[in-house]
Amino acid sequence: MNVELSSIEARAKIHAALGDPTRLAIADILAIGDASPGEIGAHLGMPTNLVAHHLGVLTEAGVIDRRRSEHDRRRSYLQLRPAALAALHPPRLAAPRRVVFVCTRNSARSQLAAALWGERSPIPAASAGTEPAERVNPRAVRTAKRHGLRLDSTATHHLDDVTGDGDLLIAVCDHVHETLPADCTRLHWSVPDPVPVDSDDAFEAAYTDLADRIERLAPTIEEHHP
């Protein structure tokens, strides 16, 4: 995935500006309301010249704007720019037609991931394998059930029978990531395979890993419009 250098540089500038504890404290103040430089100085117990320095850095980085008071034109108020806070996060991805989770056997990780995604996002999800097993692993079925999810124990599929144009492939195992063609559009999540360990703890660890990753990814994808 290509990201424009200018976007990276702008985001880095914002991160650098907020890397100072005082400037982060100022951003926290402005996150819930506007304030004048004098009010910020009083709140933080800081002299005017130091407040001016930090506000200059934040303004230069595009984190804050300054607006004149409509009542007392000598007074100005500082406002946090929502776009600056949004820039702290990675750029949003265009909504795919569908998210397809892929592991080698399509018997555990990819199945759990698709079920989790269905609970978190309106974008359709599917799962597949490059060498699909005949059935979903029973421990995966039980793990899903413990978390209120349902897996069809007979529903395993080959990747070639599932994927199509506009799909976002997410390889949830290293084998798939390293054997799929290099030009195949996908993300890679290096989630340890719980099947060789064959314990409830291993499957729970895989479930938690997948749930955390999905929680981070789902909000970064643009709203889906069917």
N, CA, C and O of each residue as an XYZ file, in Angstrom:
904
protein
N       0.837     -1.186      0.000
C       0.000      0.000      0.000
C       0.880      1.247      0.000
O       1.751      1.406      0.855
N       0.643      2.121     -0.962
C       1.451      3.321     -1.079
C       0.836      4.472     -0.286
O      -0.374      4.696     -0.334
N       1.663      5.180      0.426
C       1.225      6.352      1.177
C       2.069      7.524      0.730
O       3.295      7.421      0.686
N       1.433      8.642      0.397
C       2.172      9.797     -0.065
C       3.143     10.282      1.007
O       2.807     10.357      2.189
N       4.382     10.614      0.555
C       5.410     11.068      1.482
C       4.971     12.322      2.213
O       5.251     12.482      3.401
N       4.275     13.226      1.503
C       3.843     14.465      2.137
C       2.910     14.186      3.298
O       2.945     14.884      4.311
N       2.072     13.162      3.153
C       1.164     12.793      4.228
C       1.943     12.267      5.423
O       1.639     12.612      6.565
N       2.937     11.440      5.170
C       3.776     10.897      6.242
C       4.510     12.029      6.957
O       4.588     12.047      8.185
N       5.045     12.973      6.183
C       5.809     14.076      6.785
C       4.908     14.955      7.647
O       5.311     15.396      8.723
N       3.684     15.210      7.170
C       2.755     16.035      7.944
C       2.379     15.340      9.245
O       2.327     15.972     10.300
N       2.120     14.051      9.168
C       1.763     13.297     10.373
C       2.937     13.247     11.349
O       2.751     13.347     12.562
N       4.156     13.091     10.804
C       5.339     13.051     11.662
C       5.527     14.376     12.392
O       5.950     14.407     13.548
N       5.208     15.466     11.704
C       5.336     16.792     12.307
C       4.361     16.944     13.481
O       4.706     17.510     14.518
N       3.146     16.432     13.302
C       2.154     16.502     14.370
C       2.576     15.635     15.548
O       2.481     16.054     16.702
N       3.040     14.431     15.254
C       3.527     13.549     16.325
C       4.669     14.207     17.090
O       4.712     14.150     18.319
N       5.597     14.833     16.362
C       6.740     15.478     17.012
C       6.276     16.624     17.904
O       6.771     16.797     19.018
N       5.315     17.409     17.401
C       4.828     18.545     18.187
C       4.173     18.078     19.470
O       4.338     18.708     20.515
N       3.430     16.979     19.405
C       2.715     16.470     20.578
C       3.577     15.551     21.435
O       3.128     15.048     22.466
N       4.829     15.332     20.999
C       5.730     14.484     21.783
C       6.239     15.150     23.046
O       6.791     14.487     23.924
N       6.054     16.463     23.142
C       6.443     17.199     24.351
C       5.289     17.143     25.357
O       4.150     17.409     24.973
N       5.539     16.806     26.632
C       4.456     16.687     27.618
C       3.618     17.952     27.769
O       2.401     17.869     27.936
N       4.254     19.120     27.713
C       3.502     20.367     27.869
C       2.559     20.582     26.691
O       1.406     20.972     26.876
N       3.052     20.328     25.476
C       2.203     20.522     24.301
C       1.066     19.497     24.262
O      -0.036     19.795     23.801
N       1.346     18.308     24.743
C       0.272     17.311     24.820
C      -0.778     17.747     25.838
O      -1.974     17.545     25.632
N      -0.323     18.346     26.934
C      -1.265     18.855     27.944
C      -2.124     19.979     27.363
O      -3.319     20.064     27.648
N      -1.516     20.831     26.556
C      -2.284     21.908     25.910
C      -3.333     21.309     24.974
O      -4.477     21.762     24.943
N      -2.936     20.288     24.214
C      -3.889     19.626     23.311
C      -5.030     19.001     24.101
O      -6.179     19.033     23.661
N      -4.728     18.439     25.250
C      -5.776     17.845     26.099
C      -6.769     18.916     26.555
O      -7.977     18.682     26.574
N      -6.252     20.086     26.921
C      -7.127     21.189     27.344
C      -8.050     21.592     26.195
O      -9.253     21.769     26.387
N      -7.478     21.735     25.005
C      -8.245     22.208     23.854
C      -9.148     21.128     23.259
O     -10.033     21.431     22.458
N      -8.931     19.887     23.643
C      -9.777     18.801     23.120
C     -11.212     18.924     23.612
O     -12.136     18.441     22.957
N     -11.405     19.568     24.760
C     -12.753     19.659     25.328
C     -13.305     21.077     25.321
O     -14.453     21.291     25.709
N     -12.503     22.054     24.884
C     -12.996     23.428     24.834
C     -11.911     24.377     24.379
O     -10.724     24.071     24.495
N     -12.308     25.530     23.861
C     -11.347     26.544     23.434
C     -10.798     27.294     24.644
O     -11.424     27.330     25.703
N      -9.626     27.887     24.473
C      -9.008     28.630     25.582
C      -8.088     29.698     25.020
O      -7.538     29.554     23.928
N      -7.929     30.769     25.779
C      -6.992     31.821     25.389
C      -5.597     31.423     25.865
O      -5.474     30.578     26.751
N      -4.546     32.011     25.298
C      -3.188     31.723     25.782
C      -3.038     31.986     27.275
O      -2.377     31.227     27.983
N      -3.664     33.083     27.754
C      -3.568     33.389     29.183
C      -4.228     32.319     30.031
O      -3.715     31.966     31.093
N      -5.359     31.800     29.576
C      -6.054     30.749     30.324
C      -5.222     29.470     30.353
O      -5.187     28.771     31.366
N      -4.558     29.166     29.249
C      -3.698     27.986     29.216
C      -2.524     28.161     30.168
O      -2.170     27.239     30.903
N      -1.920     29.347     30.153
C      -0.808     29.607     31.063
C      -1.225     29.487     32.512
O      -0.486     28.934     33.327
N      -2.409     30.002     32.847
C      -2.895     29.911     34.228
C      -3.168     28.465     34.616
O      -2.877     28.048     35.737
N      -3.719     27.718     33.697
C      -4.051     26.317     33.985
C      -2.787     25.487     34.225
O      -2.760     24.616     35.094
N      -1.758     25.767     33.452
C      -0.529     24.977     33.552
C       0.519     25.610     34.461
O       1.572     25.017     34.694
N       0.243     26.809     34.978
C       1.217     27.495     35.827
C       2.483     27.820     35.081
O       3.583     27.556     35.567
N       2.337     28.396     33.895
C       3.470     28.598     32.999
C       3.571     30.069     32.592
O       2.540     30.706     32.370
N       4.775     30.626     32.489
C       4.929     32.031     32.092
C       4.532     32.246     30.634
O       4.535     31.319     29.825
N       4.193     33.487     30.327
C       3.678     33.855     29.008
C       4.621     33.476     27.874
O       4.188     32.955     26.845
N       5.924     33.741     28.067
C       6.871     33.482     26.982
C       6.950     31.985     26.638
O       7.091     31.614     25.473
N       6.859     31.139     27.664
C       6.933     29.695     27.420
C       5.649     29.191     26.757
O       5.690     28.322     25.886
N       4.519     29.741     27.176
C       3.250     29.390     26.531
C       3.314     29.760     25.051
O       2.914     28.976     24.190
N       3.818     30.956     24.763
C       3.916     31.426     23.380
C       4.786     30.495     22.541
O       4.474     30.217     21.384
N       5.879     30.015     23.132
C       6.762     29.093     22.408
C       6.017     27.820     22.031
O       6.051     27.403     20.873
N       5.345     27.198     22.999
C       4.655     25.937     22.730
C       3.494     26.124     21.757
O       3.246     25.266     20.909
N       2.787     27.239     21.878
C       1.693     27.502     20.949
C       2.221     27.716     19.533
O       1.569     27.338     18.560
N       3.392     28.318     19.419
C       3.992     28.506     18.103
C       4.312     27.179     17.438
O       4.082     27.008     16.241
N       4.843     26.239     18.212
C       5.169     24.917     17.669
C       3.893     24.198     17.225
O       3.856     23.601     16.149
N       2.857     24.256     18.050
C       1.595     23.600     17.719
C       0.937     24.226     16.491
O       0.353     23.522     15.667
N       1.034     25.543     16.375
C       0.469     26.226     15.216
C       1.224     25.849     13.951
O       0.614     25.581     12.916
N       2.537     25.830     14.031
C       3.373     25.482     12.882
C       3.092     24.059     12.400
O       3.132     23.781     11.202
N       2.811     23.177     13.333
C       2.532     21.780     12.979
C       1.102     21.580     12.496
O       0.745     20.489     12.051
N       0.282     22.622     12.580
C      -1.092     22.504     12.123
C      -2.023     21.862     13.128
O      -3.089     21.367     12.762
N      -1.631     21.864     14.400
C      -2.444     21.223     15.437
C      -3.538     22.154     15.944
O      -4.627     21.698     16.293
N      -3.257     23.451     15.988
C      -4.234     24.400     16.538
C      -4.450     25.577     15.596
O      -3.597     25.902     14.770
N      -5.606     26.202     15.741
C      -5.935     27.453     15.054
C      -6.178     28.534     16.106
O      -6.461     28.234     17.266
N      -6.064     29.804     15.683
C      -6.313     30.929     16.576
C      -7.457     31.774     16.001
O      -7.471     32.088     14.811
N      -8.403     32.131     16.853
C      -9.558     32.922     16.415
C      -9.765     34.101     17.347
O      -9.683     33.952     18.566
N     -10.035     35.286     16.778
C     -10.272     36.491     17.570
C     -11.632     36.426     18.261
O     -12.606     35.931     17.693
N     -11.683     36.921     19.466
C     -12.945     36.996     20.196
C     -13.895     37.958     19.489
O     -13.481     39.034     19.059
N     -15.158     37.577     19.369
C     -16.156     38.469     18.780
C     -16.540     39.582     19.754
O     -17.100     40.599     19.345
N     -16.243     39.395     21.035
C     -16.594     40.399     22.041
C     -15.442     41.366     22.280
O     -15.584     42.577     22.108
N     -14.299     40.813     22.678
C     -13.120     41.634     22.948
C     -12.089     41.312     21.871
O     -11.403     40.294     21.952
N     -11.980     42.166     20.875
C     -11.123     41.876     19.729
C      -9.644     41.779     20.078
O      -8.842     41.317     19.266
N      -9.278     42.217     21.290
C      -7.882     42.095     21.715
C      -7.552     40.684     22.171
O      -6.383     40.308     22.254
N      -8.581     39.909     22.466
C      -8.391     38.553     22.985
C      -8.507     37.548     21.833
O      -9.282     37.744     20.897
N      -7.732     36.488     21.920
C      -7.836     35.412     20.925
C      -8.044     34.083     21.638
O      -7.651     33.903     22.791
N      -8.667     33.164     20.924
C      -8.919     31.837     21.463
C      -8.257     30.795     20.563
O      -8.193     30.933     19.342
N      -7.780     29.770     21.211
C      -7.119     28.672     20.498
C      -8.096     27.510     20.367
O      -8.837     27.190     21.297
N      -8.080     26.893     19.207
C      -8.951     25.753     18.936
C      -8.124     24.601     18.391
O      -7.213     24.799     17.588
N      -8.450     23.409     18.834
C      -7.787     22.212     18.321
C      -8.365     21.875     16.952
O      -9.582     21.920     16.772
N      -7.530     21.543     16.000
C      -8.001     21.180     14.662
C      -8.311     19.688     14.616
O      -7.401     18.873     14.770
N      -9.564     19.311     14.408
C      -9.916     17.883     14.354
C      -9.116     17.121     13.307
O      -8.761     15.960     13.515
N      -8.835     17.766     12.190
C      -8.078     17.093     11.137
C      -6.684     16.707     11.608
O      -6.125     15.706     11.160
N      -6.123     17.511     12.521
C      -4.789     17.195     13.033
C      -4.824     15.926     13.873
O      -3.925     15.091     13.784
N      -5.859     15.784     14.686
C      -5.973     14.573     15.495
C      -6.220     13.356     14.610
O      -5.686     12.276     14.862
N      -7.040     13.542     13.562
C      -7.299     12.436     12.645
C      -6.018     11.991     11.953
O      -5.847     10.812     11.643
N      -5.117     12.944     11.711
C      -3.867     12.623     11.025
C      -2.919     11.793     11.874
O      -1.949     11.239     11.356
N      -3.186     11.702     13.168
C      -2.341     10.869     14.023
C      -2.528      9.400     13.715
O      -1.666      8.578     14.025
N      -3.649      9.068     13.106
C      -3.952      7.680     12.780
C      -3.550      7.388     11.335
O      -3.475      8.310     10.523
N      -3.292      6.134     11.006
C      -2.955      5.794      9.616
C      -4.088      6.182      8.680
O      -5.245      6.233      9.095
N      -3.763      6.458      7.412
C      -4.810      6.814      6.448
C      -5.851      5.702      6.338
O      -5.526      4.522      6.464
N      -7.093      6.086      6.104
C      -8.163      5.111      5.963
C      -8.029      4.365      4.644
O      -7.578      4.925      3.645
N      -8.420      3.112      4.649
C      -8.397      2.279      3.450
C      -9.740      2.375      2.742
O     -10.781      2.512      3.384
N      -9.710      2.303      1.421
C     -10.960      2.261      0.665
C     -11.700      0.969      0.998
O     -11.082     -0.079      1.183
N     -13.013      1.050      1.072
C     -13.811     -0.126      1.437
C     -13.714     -1.189      0.348
O     -14.001     -0.909     -0.815
N     -13.317     -2.390      0.708
C     -13.290     -3.470     -0.277
C     -14.688     -4.042     -0.487
O     -15.608     -3.757      0.280
N     -14.833     -4.841     -1.518
C     -16.101     -5.542     -1.724
C     -16.371     -6.494     -0.573
O     -17.505     -6.663     -0.127
N     -15.293     -7.112     -0.107
C     -15.386     -8.113      0.944
C     -14.006     -8.310      1.536
O     -13.000     -8.077      0.865
N     -13.948     -8.740      2.793
C     -12.687     -9.103      3.433
C     -12.613    -10.626      3.487
O     -13.514    -11.285      4.008
N     -11.535    -11.174      2.944
C     -11.366    -12.629      2.921
C     -10.150    -12.995      3.755
O      -9.025    -12.618      3.424
N     -10.377    -13.725      4.830
C      -9.298    -14.170      5.706
C      -8.808    -15.531      5.218
O      -9.601    -16.430      4.940
N      -7.483    -15.663      5.120
C      -6.913    -16.867      4.519
C      -5.838    -17.459      5.417
O      -4.933    -16.761      5.873
N      -5.953    -18.757      5.661
C      -4.860    -19.521      6.262
C      -4.721    -20.807      5.452
O      -5.498    -21.040      4.526
N      -3.761    -21.623      5.782
C      -3.486    -22.779      4.946
C      -4.666    -23.740      4.888
O      -5.124    -24.089      3.800
N      -5.163    -24.171      6.045
C      -6.175    -25.228      6.090
C      -7.605    -24.699      6.219
O      -8.555    -25.475      6.115
N      -7.770    -23.423      6.439
C      -9.102    -22.838      6.625
C      -9.884    -23.593      7.706
O     -11.086    -23.829      7.584
N      -9.164    -23.958      8.755
C      -9.812    -24.760      9.796
C      -9.827    -24.091     11.161
O     -10.486    -24.584     12.077
N      -9.110    -22.969     11.321
C      -9.059    -22.343     12.650
C      -8.954    -20.820     12.547
O      -9.954    -20.118     12.695
N      -7.751    -20.313     12.296
C      -7.546    -18.869     12.365
C      -8.426    -18.083     11.392
O      -9.060    -17.106     11.790
N      -8.472    -18.491     10.135
C      -9.265    -17.753      9.157
C     -10.754    -17.836      9.472
O     -11.494    -16.880      9.239
N     -11.193    -18.968      9.998
C     -12.603    -19.131     10.378
C     -12.966    -18.203     11.537
O     -13.989    -17.519     11.503
N     -12.117    -18.191     12.559
C     -12.364    -17.322     13.706
C     -12.339    -15.850     13.290
O     -13.160    -15.056     13.748
N     -11.394    -15.495     12.422
C     -11.272    -14.109     11.995
C     -12.516    -13.651     11.236
O     -13.007    -12.546     11.470
N     -13.030    -14.480     10.335
C     -14.222    -14.101      9.570
C     -15.427    -13.927     10.482
O     -16.226    -13.009     10.300
N     -15.553    -14.817     11.469
C     -16.671    -14.701     12.415
C     -16.543    -13.438     13.253
O     -17.536    -12.755     13.502
N     -15.341    -13.128     13.684
C     -15.108    -11.906     14.463
C     -15.399    -10.665     13.629
O     -16.024     -9.721     14.111
N     -14.949    -10.665     12.390
C     -15.163     -9.511     11.526
C     -16.655     -9.237     11.344
O     -17.086     -8.084     11.335
N     -17.433    -10.300     11.199
C     -18.867    -10.139     11.021
C     -19.544     -9.446     12.181
O     -20.597     -8.833     12.011
N     -18.942     -9.538     13.374
C     -19.478     -8.862     14.551
C     -19.033     -7.412     14.641
O     -19.633     -6.619     15.367
N     -17.976     -7.061     13.903
C     -17.353     -5.741     14.076
C     -17.607     -4.788     12.921
O     -17.548     -3.573     13.106
N     -17.891     -5.311     11.729
C     -17.969     -4.448     10.554
C     -19.129     -4.847      9.643
O     -19.467     -6.027      9.552
N     -19.745     -3.863      8.963
C     -20.802     -4.178      8.005
C     -20.267     -4.718      6.685
O     -21.037     -5.219      5.864
N     -18.941     -4.621      6.469
C     -18.356     -5.149      5.243
C     -18.376     -6.671      5.296
O     -17.918     -7.250      6.281
N     -18.892     -7.336      4.266
C     -18.969     -8.806      4.281
C     -17.598     -9.447      4.454
O     -16.577     -8.887      4.054
N     -17.597    -10.622      5.052
C     -16.346    -11.358      5.277
C     -16.518    -12.801      4.846
O     -17.627    -13.336      4.839
N     -15.413    -13.416      4.490
C     -15.390    -14.836      4.150
C     -14.042    -15.380      4.589
O     -13.137    -14.623      4.941
N     -13.919    -16.695      4.565
C     -12.636    -17.306      4.895
C     -12.338    -18.398      3.876
O     -13.241    -18.947      3.246
N     -11.052    -18.697      3.730
C     -10.635    -19.702      2.756
C      -9.251    -20.221      3.115
O      -8.577    -19.680      3.991
N      -8.842    -21.276      2.428
C      -7.520    -21.851      2.650
C      -6.849    -22.188      1.340
O      -7.519    -22.367      0.323
N      -5.538    -22.274      1.356
C      -4.813    -22.690      0.158
C      -4.748    -24.202      0.065
O      -4.555    -24.750     -1.020
N      -4.908    -24.884      1.193
C      -4.987    -26.347      1.237
C      -6.057    -26.713      2.262
O      -5.734    -27.248      3.322
N      -7.329    -26.433      1.962
C      -8.374    -26.550      2.976
C      -8.570    -27.954      3.525
O      -8.518    -28.948      2.800
N      -8.799    -28.001      4.840
C      -9.107    -29.272      5.500
C     -10.548    -29.668      5.187
O     -11.314    -28.876      4.637
N     -10.901    -30.886      5.539
C     -12.267    -31.348      5.297
C     -13.257    -30.706      6.258
O     -14.423    -30.502      5.920
N     -12.783    -30.389      7.455
C     -13.684    -29.829      8.461
C     -12.966    -28.745      9.266
O     -11.737    -28.689      9.300
N     -13.743    -27.901      9.900
C     -13.193    -26.901     10.812
C     -12.737    -27.611     12.080
O     -13.392    -28.540     12.553
N     -11.615    -27.168     12.622
C     -11.090    -27.791     13.835
C     -12.109    -27.677     14.982
O     -12.627    -26.590     15.240
N     -12.400    -28.796     15.674
C     -13.393    -28.763     16.764
C     -13.063    -27.743     17.851
O     -13.968    -27.134     18.421
N     -11.780    -27.550     18.143
C     -11.423    -26.552     19.173
C     -11.761    -25.135     18.703
O     -12.137    -24.285     19.510
N     -11.626    -24.885     17.405
C     -12.004    -23.574     16.874
C     -13.506    -23.362     17.018
O     -13.957    -22.271     17.369
N     -14.267    -24.400     16.749
C     -15.730    -24.322     16.902
C     -16.093    -24.035     18.348
O     -16.952    -23.197     18.624
N     -15.442    -24.726     19.268
C     -15.738    -24.525     20.696
C     -15.283    -23.148     21.166
O     -15.960    -22.509     21.970
N     -14.134    -22.692     20.665
C     -13.648    -21.355     21.042
C     -14.638    -20.294     20.581
O     -14.969    -19.380     21.336
N     -15.107    -20.412     19.352
C     -16.093    -19.455     18.850
C     -17.357    -19.486     19.709
O     -17.908    -18.439     20.047
N     -17.799    -20.655     20.048
C     -19.034    -20.790     20.842
C     -18.891    -20.124     22.201
O     -19.835    -19.505     22.692
N     -17.702    -20.247     22.822
C     -17.481    -19.622     24.127
C     -17.636    -18.107     24.043
O     -17.967    -17.456     25.034
N     -17.396    -17.550     22.865
C     -17.471    -16.099     22.694
C     -18.738    -15.663     21.961
O     -18.822    -14.536     21.473
N     -19.710    -16.549     21.886
C     -20.990    -16.197     21.295
C     -20.997    -16.164     19.777
O     -21.879    -15.550     19.177
N     -20.027    -16.815     19.149
C     -19.952    -16.876     17.694
C     -20.229    -18.297     17.218
O     -20.051    -19.257     17.968
N     -20.660    -18.422     15.983
C     -20.974    -19.741     15.448
C     -20.128    -20.027     14.223
O     -20.044    -19.200     13.314
N     -19.494    -21.205     14.192
C     -18.755    -21.668     13.027
C     -19.430    -22.910     12.476
O     -19.807    -23.801     13.236
N     -19.585    -22.978     11.170
C     -20.096    -24.179     10.508
C     -18.942    -25.148     10.345
O     -18.009    -24.881      9.588
N     -18.994    -26.252     11.037
C     -17.857    -27.184     11.059
C     -17.561    -27.809      9.705
O     -16.478    -28.360      9.509
N     -18.505    -27.736      8.759
C     -18.286    -28.354      7.445
C     -17.908    -27.331      6.372
O     -17.628    -27.704      5.233
N     -17.899    -26.050      6.727
C     -17.728    -24.992      5.720
C     -16.277    -24.572      5.560
O     -15.884    -23.506      6.034
N     -15.483    -25.394      4.902
C     -14.135    -24.992      4.520
C     -14.110    -24.802      3.004
O     -14.831    -25.478      2.270
N     -13.264    -23.869      2.547
C     -13.271    -23.522      1.128
C     -11.857    -23.271      0.632
O     -10.987    -22.835      1.387
N     -11.638    -23.551     -0.650
C     -10.357    -23.233     -1.279
C     -10.365    -21.775     -1.707
O     -11.389    -21.252     -2.145
N      -9.231    -21.131     -1.577
C      -9.113    -19.716     -1.902
C      -9.578    -19.427     -3.327
O     -10.245    -18.420     -3.564
N      -9.237    -20.292     -4.272
C      -9.606    -20.063     -5.670
C     -11.119    -20.042     -5.877
O     -11.611    -19.443     -6.833
N     -11.853    -20.700     -4.978
C     -13.309    -20.758     -5.109
C     -14.010    -19.605     -4.396
O     -15.226    -19.449     -4.505
N     -13.248    -18.808     -3.675
C     -13.849    -17.769     -2.840
C     -13.503    -16.362     -3.303
O     -14.378    -15.503     -3.416
N     -12.233    -16.135     -3.568
C     -11.787    -14.770     -3.814
C     -12.239    -14.228     -5.160
O     -12.418    -14.976     -6.121
N     -12.422    -12.909     -5.213
C     -12.824    -12.249     -6.446
C     -12.321    -10.832     -6.494
O     -11.689    -10.357     -5.551
N     -12.598    -10.149     -7.594
C     -12.164     -8.759     -7.746
C     -12.766     -7.886     -6.643
O     -13.937     -8.022     -6.291
N     -11.956     -7.010     -6.121
C     -12.426     -6.088     -5.097
C     -12.326     -6.615     -3.688
O     -12.664     -5.903     -2.742
N     -11.865     -7.858     -3.514
C     -11.696     -8.417     -2.172
C     -10.383     -7.944     -1.561
O      -9.388     -7.756     -2.260
N     -10.399     -7.757     -0.255
C      -9.173     -7.518      0.502
C      -8.805     -8.828      1.175
O      -9.533     -9.311      2.042
N      -7.675     -9.406      0.778
C      -7.215    -10.647      1.385
C      -6.361    -10.346      2.600
O      -5.473     -9.495      2.552
N      -6.632    -11.041      3.680
C      -5.808    -10.927      4.873
C      -5.259    -12.310      5.195
O      -6.001    -13.201      5.608
N      -3.961    -12.481      5.004
C      -3.310    -13.754      5.322
C      -3.050    -13.798      6.819
O      -2.299    -12.982      7.352
N      -3.673    -14.753      7.492
C      -3.510    -14.838      8.941
C      -2.505    -15.914      9.326
O      -2.455    -16.339     10.480
N      -1.709    -16.350      8.363
C      -0.612    -17.270      8.690
C       0.561    -16.967      7.781
O       0.385    -16.470      6.668
N       1.745    -17.264      8.252
C       2.963    -16.939      7.516
C       3.076    -17.753      6.224
O       3.544    -17.241      5.207
N       2.649    -19.015      6.263
C       2.767    -19.880      5.085
C       2.017    -19.289      3.898
O       2.550    -19.225      2.790
N       0.788    -18.859      4.129
C      -0.004    -18.266      3.048
C       0.659    -16.989      2.547
O       0.776    -16.778      1.340
N       1.090    -16.144      3.467
C       1.703    -14.879      3.071
C       2.933    -15.113      2.204
O       3.163    -14.385      1.239
N       3.709    -16.107      2.539
C       4.978    -16.338      1.849
C       4.832    -17.145      0.570
O       5.777    -17.222     -0.214
N       3.662    -17.754      0.337
C       3.481    -18.573     -0.857
C       2.518    -17.975     -1.869
O       2.516    -18.389     -3.028
N       1.694    -17.005     -1.459
C       0.834    -16.335     -2.424
C       1.685    -15.472     -3.352
O       2.767    -15.035     -2.960
N       1.216    -15.218     -4.570
C       1.966    -14.345     -5.486
C       2.223    -12.978     -4.860
O       1.386    -12.446     -4.131
N       3.374    -12.431     -5.153
C       3.772    -11.160     -4.534
C       2.841    -10.025     -4.906
O       2.702     -9.073     -4.138
N       2.185    -10.099     -6.085
C       1.324     -9.003     -6.517
C      -0.114     -9.158     -6.035
O      -0.995     -8.398     -6.436
N      -0.345    -10.130     -5.184
C      -1.692    -10.347     -4.644
C      -1.962     -9.315     -3.547
O      -1.233     -9.252     -2.557
N      -3.008     -8.508     -3.726
C      -3.306     -7.448     -2.762
C      -3.767     -8.054     -1.447
O      -4.771     -8.765     -1.400
N      -3.026     -7.770     -0.371
C      -3.386     -8.378      0.902
C      -2.668     -7.695      2.057
O      -1.727     -6.923      1.873
N      -3.145     -8.008      3.246
C      -2.444     -7.691      4.478
C      -1.950     -9.005      5.063
O      -2.418    -10.079      4.686
N      -1.004     -8.910      5.984
C      -0.467    -10.115      6.612
C      -0.499     -9.960      8.119
O       0.035     -8.997      8.669
N      -1.130    -10.917      8.783
C      -1.120    -10.991     10.241
C      -0.421    -12.283     10.648
O      -0.914    -13.375     10.367
N       0.723    -12.159     11.305
C       1.503    -13.330     11.702
C       0.955    -13.893     13.018
O       1.512    -13.665     14.091
N      -0.146    -14.631     12.903
C      -0.824    -15.206     14.075
C      -0.366    -16.656     14.246
O      -0.544    -17.457     13.329
N       0.216    -17.014     15.389
C       0.675    -18.397     15.584
C      -0.462    -19.409     15.413
O      -1.584    -19.183     15.868
N      -0.158    -20.511     14.758
C      -1.139    -21.567     14.507
C      -1.425    -22.330     15.802
O      -0.508    -22.918     16.375
N      -2.676    -22.334     16.277
C      -2.980    -23.056     17.524
C      -3.143    -24.555     17.336
O      -3.152    -25.301     18.315
N      -3.273    -25.011     16.086
C      -3.582    -26.424     15.841
C      -2.472    -27.368     16.319
O      -2.780    -28.360     16.980
N      -1.191    -27.103     16.014
C      -0.147    -28.025     16.487
C      -0.100    -28.137     18.017
O       0.184    -29.211     18.547
N      -0.372    -27.051     18.719
C      -0.369    -27.077     20.188
C      -1.593    -27.839     20.693
O      -1.512    -28.602     21.656
N      -2.728    -27.619     20.028
C      -3.976    -28.338     20.298
C      -4.413    -28.229     21.752
O      -4.681    -29.235     22.409
N      -4.481    -26.989     22.248
C      -4.991    -26.755     23.601
C      -5.960    -25.593     23.566
O      -5.910    -24.756     22.664
N      -6.845    -25.545     24.556
C      -7.785    -24.433     24.628
C      -7.055    -23.098     24.773
O      -7.469    -22.089     24.201
N      -5.976    -23.103     25.536
C      -5.212    -21.863     25.740
C      -4.649    -21.341     24.415
O      -4.668    -20.136     24.162
N      -4.149    -22.249     23.572
C      -3.585    -21.834     22.287
C      -4.658    -21.237     21.386
O      -4.415    -20.243     20.702
N      -5.827    -21.832     21.384
C      -6.912    -21.315     20.562
C      -7.434    -19.983     21.114
O      -7.801    -19.090     20.351
N      -7.463    -19.861     22.425
C      -7.874    -18.587     23.029
C      -6.872    -17.488     22.696
O      -7.255    -16.344     22.451
N      -5.591    -17.838     22.687
C      -4.561    -16.848     22.355
C      -4.718    -16.384     20.907
O      -4.586    -15.196     20.614
N      -5.000    -17.329     20.003
C      -5.212    -16.964     18.602
C      -6.453    -16.095     18.455
O      -6.454    -15.127     17.693
N      -7.511    -16.441     19.184
C      -8.748    -15.662     19.149
C      -8.494    -14.230     19.621
O      -8.938    -13.277     18.980
N      -7.790    -14.080     20.727
C      -7.509    -12.759     21.279
C      -6.653    -11.936     20.330
O      -6.904    -10.746     20.137
N      -5.649    -12.559     19.740
C      -4.779    -11.881     18.784
C      -5.602    -11.364     17.606
O      -5.465    -10.206     17.212
N      -6.451    -12.215     17.046
C      -7.277    -11.829     15.910
C      -8.267    -10.729     16.288
O      -8.468     -9.778     15.532
N      -8.875    -10.863     17.449
C      -9.850     -9.861     17.899
C      -9.191     -8.491     18.043
O      -9.769     -7.478     17.650
N      -7.992     -8.457     18.602
C      -7.275     -7.184     18.772
C      -6.940     -6.550     17.428
O      -7.068     -5.339     17.255
N      -6.506     -7.385     16.472
C      -6.128     -6.861     15.158
C      -7.355     -6.337     14.405
O      -7.291     -5.296     13.751
N      -8.452     -7.054     14.500
C      -9.684     -6.623     13.832
C     -10.196     -5.333     14.450
O     -10.691     -4.455     13.744
N     -10.079     -5.218     15.765
C     -10.506     -3.995     16.449
C      -9.707     -2.789     15.961
O     -10.233     -1.678     15.894
N      -8.434     -3.006     15.620
C      -7.608     -1.908     15.116
C      -7.876     -1.619     13.645
O      -7.865     -0.460     13.230
N      -8.116     -2.661     12.853
C      -8.265     -2.469     11.415
C      -9.627     -1.921     11.025
O      -9.712     -1.012     10.199
N     -10.684     -2.452     11.599
C     -12.036     -2.117     11.142
C     -12.303     -0.607     11.073
O     -12.881     -0.148     10.088
N     -11.901      0.184     12.084
C     -12.189      1.625     12.009
C     -11.388      2.366     10.937
O     -11.725      3.500     10.596
N     -10.329      1.742     10.398
C      -9.504      2.429      9.403
C     -10.035      2.246      7.993
O      -9.496      2.830      7.053
N     -11.084      1.445      7.825
C     -11.642      1.207      6.498
C     -12.838      2.125      6.282
O     -13.705      2.257      7.146
N     -12.867      2.751      5.121
C     -13.946      3.683      4.809
C     -15.297      2.995      4.925
O     -15.409      1.778      4.773
N     -16.322      3.800      5.198
C     -17.661      3.256      5.327
C     -18.059      2.515      4.065
O     -17.839      2.985      2.948
N     -18.648      1.348      4.266
C     -19.020      0.497      3.139
C     -20.350      0.941      2.555
O     -21.319      1.137      3.288
N     -20.400      1.102      1.223
C     -21.644      1.449      0.549
C     -21.958      0.358     -0.464
O     -21.376      0.337     -1.548
N     -22.877     -0.556     -0.123
C     -23.168     -1.658     -1.028
C     -23.770     -1.185     -2.345
O     -24.071     -2.002     -3.215
